[in-house]
Amino acid sequence: MLFAIGTKVKFLHTDDEGEVKSLLEGGMVNVYLPKYDMEIPAHTDDLMRAEMFSKHPVKAKVVEGKKVVQAPAPPPQIAVESQYTVLKSLGIQLAFEPMETKQEVPEKYALYLLNDTRYDVVFELRLLLNSRGPQTWSSNLKSVSYQLLGDFLYDDLNEAPEFEIKCQWVTTEGLSEPVHKSLRIKPKSFFGNLRTAPFINKPVHWYRLFEKLEEANEPSSEDLESYTKRHAKPVAKQNTFTSRYYHMQDTNELAAFNPEIDLHIEKLTDNWRKLTNSDIVKIQLSHFEAFISKAARLGVERVFVIHGVGEGKLRDAIATSLMQNPDINTFKNEFHPRYGWGATEVIF
């Protein structure tokens, strides 16, 4: 889809709205997000014109011979919360709601992430398919709530879909240790795993990802004065499009952190030869943003982002992102004895 400067757009996977401010190469545009007062680079595949998601969409007419049938309006791409009494927590769950056609055969599924625990969670969810690059969602999911992530196509069941998820519970101690899970969707078990999901109250294809927060990480009952004294050191802030939160530094994680990332595509994925140029850029930027977010959270002083020389498209996209990141003090792309001109030094 083509976008002109000034077009009102909406992100498909986060529901954020903005306005196209400038056009970049490689199918990229700069989008201004008024909600966060920041401008970010985005691929046009991840955007849709805002008027297509209006609150009162115009229903399309489908002509079948002489009969005119009103086609149902698409479901809104929104994150929702629900007042819900949890008798027994099922933890963090993934649900696929069939979006059936008039022939009662689903063409796609509404993809939900549910949290019926009493803790907020910070999550990162990646969908891996055989035929195209990964799709990533990251956000903060409130306790006792659920979030509509987007659509999962029926045909994607033939693409060996696999979900990778990382979750961290938000407690008074900061973020818990991350927990990881890989979930491969097999068609036979997918169709046999149908149940009524919490909150949604509709039949869905349902998977439990994580049961609950480990007891060792649950918040203590200490008073505010003791807690403040024990955590007097300022904490690093991580900023995403849909959430802002604080995290205490983890000494072991900081010690193991590599302050260098190589964004050459062959370093990031084994199947890079099958990818289009736009998919390559999306994967590179996804790894870059996750790397910068982690460095900021751990309180790292400086990092090096290796992007190579080439035509400078990736370097420019990285620079645009860094300029809009409040955690960045400065950055520079100067000659370095080790990296030459092919790396950007980022200072927090």
N, C-alpha and C positions, 0 to 999 in steps of 0.2 A: 504494500500500500504506500502511496506517495503522500508526503506531507509538505505543506508550504510553511514558511515562517509565519507565525501568528496562529497556526491551527491549534485548537483546543483538543487535547488528547487525554487518554486514560491508559494506565498501565494494566495489561491483561491479568497479571498475577498478583498485584498488590492493591489494585483499586485506587492508587494515587492518581490525582488529576494535575495537569500542568499545561504549559503552552510551549510550542516549538519556537526557540529563539534563534537557532542557526542550524545550517545543514553541514554535516561532516561527510567524509568519504567512507566508503565501505558500508553503505546502508545505515549510517549512524546519524543522529541528530542530537542537538543539545536541547534539553527540556527544562524549563523553569518550574519548580514546584513551590507555589505560594504557601502551602501549608508549612513547609520547612524553610522557606526563604533561601532556597539554594537551586543551583543549576547543575544538571548531571547529564552525561552522555548516555544515550539509549539506542538500542537497535530498533529499527522500524518494525521488525517482526513481533516485538513485545508491546507494541502500541496499537491503539484503536482510536478512531475519532470519537470525541466525547459525546457528540450528539447521538451516536449509535447506542448509548447507554442511558438515554434520557429516562426520567422517572415515569413518563407516560408514553412509552414507545408506540409508534403507529403500527397497527397490525397489518401484516402483508396479506394480500388476497391470492389464493391459489385457485386457478381455473382448471376444472376437470370436466371437459365437455361443456355442458350448459350449467353445471352446478358450481357455485362459488362458495368456497370454504374458507373460514377465517383461520389462519395459522396461528398457533399460540405464540405469544411474545417470549423471547429468550429470558432465562432467569437472570436477575440482577447479579452483577459481580460485586458482592459486598461481604464484609466481615460482620458477623452478628454475634450477640451475646444472648443468653437466656437465663431467666430465673428458674432454677431447677433444683429439686431436693434429691440429693444423692444418698441413697440408702447403702449402696456398696459401690465403691469407686472401681471403675474398670481401667483407669489410667489414661494414657495417651493413645488415641485410636485413629485409624484411617478408615474412611468410609467412602463408598462409591454409590451414588444414588442414580439409578437408571433414568435417563431422560427419553421416554418412549415416544415413538412416532404414532401416527394413527393406525399403523399396521402392528402396533404393540411390540415392535422390535427396536431395542435401543440403538441409536447411532452414536451416542456418547453418554458419559456419566459425569455428574457433578461431583467433584473431588473435595472432600471435607477432612479437616483435622479437628479432633475433639479432645478436650481436656476436662475430665470431671473430677480432678483432684482439687485440693484446696490451695494449691500453689500455682502462681504464674510460671510459665516456662518460656524460655528462649529457644527457638528451634531453627534448624536449617534442613530442608527436605530437598533431595535431588531425585529426579526421574531420569533413568538411563534407558535408552532404546537402541535397537540395532541400527536403525536407518538414519538417525540424526543425533545431533549433539544433545548434551544434558540440559534439562530444564530445572531451574532452582527457585525455591521459595524460602525466604527467611523472614522471621518476624517474632513478635512477642505475643503469646497466646495466653489470655487471662484465665484465671481459675474458673472452673464451672462455666465453660463457654465453648463455642466451636467457631470455626472459620472456614468460609468457602474459598478454596484456593483457585479453582478454575475448572476446566473441562479435561476429561480423559476420554479419548476416542475409543470406540469399540474396536476399530481396526488395530489399535495399539496393543491389543492382547496378543496379536501375532508377531510382535516385535520384541519378544522376550523382555517385557518391562521389569525393571528392578528399581526399587526405592531405597535410597540411602538416607538415613535420618540421624541427626545429632540433636540431643535435648539437654538443656541445663535448667534445673529448677531455681527460681528466684526466692531466696530466703533472706532473713536478717543478717546472715553471714556473707551475703553476696551471692554469686552464682555457684551452684553445686558443681561437682566434678561432671564433665560431659559424659553422657552415655550414648552409645552408638548402636545402630541396628541396620542390617541389610535385609530387605524383604523382596523376594522374587515372586512375581505374580504368575501363577500357573492357571491357565484357563479352566481346567477341570475342577481344581479346588476353589477357584474364584466363583464359579456359578453354583457350587455347592455350599458356599459360605454366605447364606442370606439370612438376615435377622433384622429386627427393629432396633435402630440405633438410639442412644440417649439424645435428648435435645430435639433431633430432627423428627423423631416419631414417625418414620417411614421405613419401609423395607429397603435395606441397603446391603451391598456386599461389604463385609466388615472384617477388620483386622485389628488386633490389639498389638500396639508397638511396645509400650512400657507400662508396667503396672502402677508403680507409685515411687515417690521419693524414698530413698533409703533412710531408715530411722537415724542413722548416724549424722545425716546432713540436715535433720529437721531443726528449726530455729530454737534457740535456747530461751529460757524465761528470764534472763538477766535484765536489769533495769536499764533505762536509756543512758544514764550517766556512766555506768560501767562500760556499756557497749561503745559509747563515744570515745572514752579514754583509750580503750583497747584498739580502736580503729582510727586513731587520730591522724594517721598519714593520709593525704589526699589520694583518692582512687582515680583510676583512668576511666574515661568515658568512651563508650562505643556508640556510634551513630549509624542507624539504618534508616531506610525510607519510612518504615512503619513503627519503629520503636526506639526509645532511648533508655539506657539503663546503665548502672554502675557495677563494677566488679572489683573485688579485692585481688591484688597481685598474688599469683601462685608461684612460689619460688621454684619448685621443680619444673613446672611448665616453662617458666622463663629461662631456666638453665638449659632446657632442651630445645629452645626455639632457635631456628636457623635464620639469621637476619638477612638472608639472601634468597630470592626466588627467581628462577629461570623460566621465562614465559614462552620460550620457543615451544611450539605446539608438540613437537616430538617428545618433549620432556613431560608433557601433561597427559597425553593419551596415546594409546597404542594404535588406534584406528584413525589417525589423523589424515591418512591419504584419501579417505572416503568423504572428508568434510568439505563443505564449501567455504569460501573465504569469509563469509559473514558468520558461519558457525565457528570458525577458528577464532575470530575476534571475540565472539561472545564467550567462548570457553576461556580465552586468555584473560579477559576482563573479570570474569567470575572468580578465577583463581587469584587475580590481583587484589580484588576488593576483599576477599576473605582473608588474604595475607595481611593487608593493611589494617583491617578490623582487629585481627588477633594481635598484631604488634601494638596497636593503640591500647587494647585491653590489658596487655601485659606490662605496659609502661616502658617499652623498648625505646631507646634514645634515637637510633637511626637504623635504616635498612637500605638495601640495594635491590632495585628492580631491574632485572636483565631483560631487555626487550629487543636487542639487536639494533642494527642501523636501518637497513632496507629503505623504504620510502618514507618512514617516519609516521605512518598512520597509527600504529599502536602506541608509539611514544607520545603523540599528540593527544590521543584519547586518555592516556594515563595522566598527562599533565592537566587536562580539563577536569578530571575527577579529583586530583589532588588539590587544585585551586579551590574547590567547593567543599573540601573536607575540613571542618573546624579543628580536628585533632592534629593537623599538619602545621608545623611552624614554617618550614621552607623546604624547597627541593631544588635540585640542580642536575643538569645533564652536561657535565664537563668531562674532559678527557681524564681517564683514570688509568693508572699503570696496569691494572688487572683486567678491566672491562673495556678499555678504549673509550669510544663514544657510544657504546651500545648498552649503557645502563644509566638509570636515574637514581641519585642518592636522595633519600627522603628523611627529613629530620623532624621529629615530633616535638 
